Structures are given as C-alpha cells and as structure tokens.
C-alpha cells in the first residue's frame, strides 16, 4: 500500500515522502481500517518537525485523525465495530492516517455520524472533542455568557465557535484578515474582531458593555493570550488549548489575582488515559449535535493523497480556513 512517511524531521513538504510499504495486520484489540478521509491537524506538522509531545521513532506516518471503513478485526474485539462499518478516531502511531490503511485500537474507533460525509466525519473528532472538553468540562460555559474564540476561522477555532453557539453563548471571534473575518461571520460569530486592524480589548468591552469575555478559548498563545487578559470578565476563565503562534506566554499571576480570573489548561489526550469513558460520552453528544445540525465541520479543502505534504504545510503556515482533508480516493 502507499503511505506518507517521515525519515528525518523537517518542514512537512520536505520531510514527508510518499512510499510503498506493507499493509499492517491487526493485533489483539485492534482493527484494520481502510482510510476514507484523513483530516489535517496542526500537530501533524509538529510531528514532522520533531516538535510534538509524542515523538515516534522514524520512519513514521503522520496523520492523527481519520474516517475509515473496518476491513478486518484482531482478536479480543467482540464489542468493536463490525467489518464494513464506518468509523472515526485516531490511528495507532507510528502508522498514522496519511496512508491507504491504518490500525486503530478498537476502543478508539467510534461510529461515524450518518449525516456527515467522510471528510466532515474525519474532522469531527479531535477539534470538536477539544472544544467540548475546553468549554464544558473545564470552563463550564453557561447559556448567555460571552465566549471569545481566537483563530475563529481555523480548524479548532471554528469547532469552538459552533459549540459555543450550540451552548447558547454569545460568541466573539478573533481572526486575522478580511477573508477569515467573513468565514467567522458565516460560522455564526455574533461579533468578529480582526486582530490586524482592531483593538481587541476595546472591541470586546464595547460588545459586552464593559464586562469583558466570560470564557476565552485560546489555541494561539503568545500575544493572543496577553490581549485576552486585558478583556477578561470578573470571574472569567481563560482556557489554554495550544500555541499555534509558536510563543508560549508567561502568565502574570498577580494580574490573575487582582482581576479575579482563572487560567486553565486543556490537554485532550489526557482524558483517554485518565477518564476514557468521557471520550465516548463526548462522541455521543457530538453525534447528537451533528444530527440536529448544530455543528458541522467546515471543510474548506479536499485534496488527494499525493498532495498531503503540501496540505500539512499549509495548515502549519496558517494560510487555511476551516479543515483541510486528505482523500485517498482522490
């Protein structure tokens, strides 16, 4: 079968090679899955660059999220999805999703929502689970509160916007540029702030009659975090989701004290180890929301497998909106 592999860390377009490799065989508790769509995530680029928190030994295949069809089952998977069923979830690294077939742990394979096509289903898992855990498990977002979402037109941010709207929050989306501002409006943001031309703190305070944002969803870090502290509400919550800017901020705890707000982190992957049942519970809730039309992944580009390296590079470079999905069938 064909698969993209990384032998030496580097920029995705240089490090990823499209190669012929043997098809894997499922072991105990595993499924062999034919990839129908592989969603591109920012961590895929970090894997290529050797900068992700998980560092598989090379050669490895990036791609941490997919929709696929079960073609074979290993031992001890009686309760797993049947052969021929469509599933979403994460593959077993170091053999990631940018390949024709992958292995998945049966416990990490979930039924694909019927109302979503393969590309949309592939994009429902990591970003939407991250958004759901950040907003509901960590920040306890309430109906009527104001949610501020950084990178609102991006893959993770667009999921948070939709989930915030579904929860009954008022959503302020922060973007960079007019094109992304239009995408944020189409997603349903009540207020859109262009970080390149607008004063974020002034815009948020004007939109909230001086109160500020009750919850901040920050997958960017750096200056985005610093600006958030200037417009956070009394007893507000800033959820640190990632550092797409490349800059890890150093919080001023004295500032958090005098303004009475909370800084909290969200590492979604920990829930699979610390509270695995919650992943399935979240999937069922996301499936319900997708079935009601409250959420639907914004797939902006669908590219063939032989363009996967450039797709990963474009997501890392921050020039995309919504989700970019690789389709092995072209």
C-alpha positions in Angstrom: 0.0 0.0 0.0 1.0 3.7 -0.3 1.7 5.9 2.7 3.5 9.1 3.6 6.5 8.6 5.9 9.0 10.9 7.7 12.5 9.6 7.9 14.2 12.8 9.1 12.5 15.7 11.0 11.9 18.9 9.0 9.3 21.0 7.3 6.4 18.8 6.1 6.8 19.5 2.4 10.5 18.3 2.7 10.2 15.7 5.4 7.2 13.7 4.1 7.9 11.0 1.4 5.2 9.1 -0.5 6.3 5.4 -0.4 5.1 1.8 -0.9 5.0 -0.1 2.4 3.5 -3.4 3.6 -0.1 -3.3 4.8 -0.3 -3.7 8.6 -2.0 -6.6 10.3 -4.3 -6.1 13.3 -3.2 -7.4 16.6 -5.3 -8.1 19.7 -7.8 -5.4 20.4 -7.1 -3.7 17.0 -8.9 -3.0 13.8 -7.5 -2.8 10.3 -9.2 0.2 8.7 -9.2 1.4 5.1 -8.8 5.2 5.2 -11.7 7.1 3.5 -10.6 10.6 4.7 -7.7 11.9 6.8 -8.1 15.3 8.5 -5.0 17.5 8.7 -4.2 18.9 12.1 -1.6 21.3 13.4 0.1 18.5 15.4 0.8 16.6 12.1 3.2 19.4 11.2 4.8 19.3 14.7 5.2 15.5 14.3 7.1 16.1 11.0 9.3 18.7 12.7 10.0 16.6 15.7 8.4 19.2 18.0 5.2 17.3 19.1 4.8 15.9 22.7 4.7 12.4 21.1 7.8 11.6 19.1 7.6 8.3 17.3 10.8 6.7 16.0 11.3 7.3 12.3 10.3 6.3 9.8 6.7 7.0 10.8 3.5 8.1 9.1 1.8 11.4 10.3 -1.9 11.8 10.4 -3.7 11.7 13.8 -7.4 11.7 12.7 -9.5 9.8 10.2 -12.7 8.4 8.9 -12.4 4.9 7.6 -14.0 1.5 6.9 -13.3 -1.5 9.0 -11.9 -4.3 6.9 -10.5 -6.7 9.5 -10.6 -7.3 13.2 -7.9 -8.7 15.5 -8.5 -10.9 18.5 -10.5 -9.8 21.5 -12.6 -7.2 19.7 -16.1 -8.7 20.1 -17.7 -5.4 21.1 -15.9 -3.4 18.4 -17.4 -2.0 15.2 -18.2 -4.7 12.6 -16.4 -5.2 9.4 -17.8 -2.8 6.7 -18.8 -0.2 9.3 -17.7 3.4 9.0 -15.7 4.7 12.0 -13.8 7.8 13.1 -11.0 8.3 15.6 -7.2 8.2 16.0 -4.8 5.6 14.4 -2.1 3.7 16.2 1.1 5.7 15.8 3.7 5.5 14.4 1.5 4.4 11.5 -0.7 7.4 11.0 -3.7 8.3 8.8 -1.9 9.6 5.7 -1.9 6.1 4.2 -4.3 3.7 2.4 -4.9 1.6 5.5 -4.2 2.0 9.2 -4.5 0.2 12.5 -6.9 1.6 15.2 -7.4 0.4 18.7 -10.9 -0.9 18.9 -11.5 1.3 21.9 -10.5 4.4 20.0 -12.9 3.8 17.0 -16.3 5.4 17.1 -19.3 5.2 14.8 -19.2 7.9 12.1 -22.3 10.2 12.3 -24.6 9.2 9.4 -25.4 12.8 8.4 -21.7 13.7 7.7 -19.8 12.7 4.7 -16.3 11.1 5.0 -14.4 14.4 5.1 -16.7 16.0 7.6 -16.8 12.9 9.8 -13.0 12.8 9.8 -12.9 16.3 11.1 -15.5 15.8 13.9 -13.2 14.0 16.4 -10.2 15.8 17.8 -11.1 19.5 17.3 -14.7 19.1 18.4 -13.7 16.9 21.4 -11.1 19.5 22.3 -13.7 22.3 22.0 -16.3 20.4 24.0 -13.9 19.5 26.9 -12.5 23.0 26.9 -15.8 24.7 27.0 -17.9 22.3 29.1 -15.6 20.2 31.2 -13.1 22.9 32.0 -14.7 26.3 31.6 -18.3 25.3 32.4 -19.6 27.7 29.8 -23.2 28.8 30.6 -26.0 29.9 28.4 -26.0 33.7 27.9 -22.2 34.0 28.7 -19.8 35.6 26.3 -17.2 33.3 24.6 -14.1 34.8 23.0 -12.5 32.4 20.4 -9.1 33.1 19.0 -8.3 31.8 15.4 -12.1 31.5 15.0 -11.9 30.7 11.3 -9.3 27.9 11.8 -9.9 24.2 12.3 -10.0 24.2 16.1 -11.5 27.7 16.5 -14.3 27.0 14.1 -15.3 24.0 16.2 -15.3 26.1 19.3 -17.5 28.8 17.7 -20.1 26.2 16.7 -20.0 24.5 20.1 -20.3 27.9 21.9 -23.4 28.8 19.7 -24.9 25.4 20.5 -24.5 26.1 24.2 -26.3 29.4 23.9 -23.3 31.6 24.4 -22.7 34.9 22.6 -19.5 34.3 20.5 -16.8 36.8 19.7 -14.5 35.5 17.0 -10.9 36.8 16.6 -9.3 36.4 13.2 -6.5 37.7 11.0 -7.7 39.4 7.8 -10.9 40.1 5.9 -11.2 36.7 4.3 -11.1 34.9 7.6 -13.5 37.5 9.1 -16.1 36.6 6.5 -15.7 32.9 7.4 -16.2 33.7 11.1 -19.4 35.6 10.3 -20.7 32.6 8.2 -19.9 30.3 11.2 -22.3 32.4 13.3 -20.0 34.7 15.4 -22.0 37.5 16.9 -19.0 39.8 16.8 -15.9 39.5 14.6 -12.6 41.2 15.6 -9.7 41.4 13.1 -6.6 41.3 15.2 -4.6 43.0 12.4 -6.6 46.2 12.4 -8.9 46.2 15.5 -8.1 46.9 19.2 -9.2 43.6 20.7 -9.7 44.8 24.3 -11.7 47.8 23.2 -13.9 45.8 20.8 -14.7 43.2 23.4 -15.5 45.7 26.1 -17.7 47.7 23.7 -19.6 44.5 22.7 -20.1 43.5 26.4 -20.9 46.9 27.9 -17.6 46.9 29.7 -17.9 43.5 31.3 -15.5 41.5 29.1 -15.5 37.9 28.0 -16.6 35.2 30.4 -14.6 32.5 28.7 -11.6 32.7 26.3 -10.7 29.8 24.1 -7.1 30.2 23.1 -5.3 27.8 20.8 -2.8 30.5 19.7 -0.8 31.6 22.8 1.7 34.5 22.6 0.1 37.9 22.1 -3.4 36.4 21.8 -3.1 35.3 25.4 -1.8 38.6 26.6 -4.6 40.5 24.9 -7.1 38.2 26.4 -6.1 39.2 29.9 -7.0 42.8 29.1 -10.6 41.9 28.3 -11.4 39.0 30.6 -14.5 39.4 32.8 -14.8 39.2 36.5 -14.5 35.5 37.4 -13.7 34.8 33.7 -11.9 31.7 32.5 -9.1 31.6 30.0 -8.7 28.1 28.6 -5.2 27.5 27.1 -5.6 25.0 24.3 -2.4 25.4 22.3 0.4 27.6 21.0 -0.1 27.9 17.2 1.7 31.2 17.3 4.9 29.4 18.4 5.1 31.6 21.5 4.3 30.2 25.0 3.1 33.0 27.3 4.2 33.5 30.8 1.1 34.4 32.8 1.3 37.2 35.3 -0.3 35.5 38.4 -0.5 38.9 40.2 -2.7 40.1 37.3 -5.0 37.0 37.6 -5.2 37.7 41.3 -6.2 41.4 41.1 -8.7 40.8 38.3 -10.1 37.6 39.8 -9.9 35.3 36.7 -8.9 31.7 36.2 -6.2 30.3 33.8 -6.8 26.7 33.0 -5.2 24.2 30.6 -6.8 21.7 28.3 -4.8 18.6 27.1 -7.5 16.5 25.5 -5.2 13.5 25.1 -5.0 13.0 28.8 -8.7 12.1 29.0 -8.0 8.9 27.1 -5.7 7.8 29.9 -7.4 9.4 33.0 -11.1 9.2 32.1 -11.5 7.1 28.9 -15.3 6.8 29.3 -15.6 10.5 28.9 -14.3 10.3 25.3 -17.2 8.1 24.3 -19.7 10.3 26.2 -18.4 13.3 24.3 -18.6 11.5 21.0 -22.3 10.7 21.6 -23.0 14.3 22.5 -21.2 15.5 19.3 -23.1 12.9 17.2 -26.4 14.3 18.7 -25.4 17.9 17.9 -24.3 16.9 14.4 -27.6 15.1 13.8 -29.5 18.2 14.9 -27.4 20.4 12.6 -26.0 22.4 15.5 -22.4 21.5 14.5 -20.9 20.6 11.1 -17.2 20.7 10.4 -16.2 23.4 8.0 -14.2 21.5 5.3 -12.6 24.2 3.1 -10.4 21.9 1.0 -10.4 18.3 0.0 -7.1 17.2 -1.5 -5.9 13.9 -3.0 -3.4 11.8 -1.1 -0.5 12.8 -3.2 -0.9 16.4 -2.1 -0.9 15.5 1.7 2.6 17.0 2.3 1.6 20.4 0.9 -1.7 20.2 2.8 0.1 19.7 6.1 2.5 22.5 5.3 -0.4 24.9 4.5 -2.1 24.2 7.9 1.2 24.8 9.7 1.8 28.1 7.8 -1.6 29.3 9.0 -2.9 30.1 5.5 -6.0 27.9 5.7 -9.5 28.3 7.0 -11.7 25.5 8.4 -10.5 22.0 7.8 -8.2 20.5 5.1 -8.9 16.9 4.5 -6.9 14.3 2.5 -9.0 11.9 0.4 -7.1 8.7 -0.6 -9.6 8.0 -3.4 -8.9 11.4 -5.0 
